[in-house]
Amino acid sequence: MKTGLFLGKFSIFHKGHQFVVDTALQEVDRLIVLIYDSPSTTDIPLDVRAHWIEALYPAVEVIAGHHAPECAGYTDEIKRTQEQYVLRMLNGTQITHFYSSKPYGEHMSEALQ
């Protein structure tokens, strides 16, 4: 079974995000979208952002990532913190496909293996 993960804040769920979801849905059997809670970067509540995706894509499993790490950057410590959080939120789910256009895509892909 192919399981995909798309990770982000989705502070505005735009056409680019929709393109990634549409592409992923053609490539995997199961798609998980993990949305980071990020009160320091967006005023849009996490549950509202999660609902946008659930309404457009009922077949997608949306995980609202409450209490996400607020740290940003690419130090080894920050990367480890982010990776551990994502792995904890996935609760052992094996990811075969990871979708990202952000610089964290590379280190997160390695952590998901």
SULCOR-V528219 format. One line per field, one symbol per residue. ss: DSSP state (h for helix, s for strand, l for the rest). psi: psi as a letter, one per 20 degrees, with the letter a starting at -180 (. if undefined). A space follows every 10 residues. Layout:
BEGIN
ss->???
psi->???
END
This chain:
BEGIN
ss->llssssssll llllhhhhhh hhhhhhhlls ssssssllll lllllhhhhh hhhhhhllll ssssslllll lllllhhhhh hhhhhhhhhh llllllsssl lllhhhhhhh hhl
psi->pppqpppahl iooahgghgg gggghiirhp ppoopppmhi iqioqghghg hgghhhmhip opoomqkqpi qqakrhgggg ggghgghghi lippphpppq jqhihghhgg hi.
END
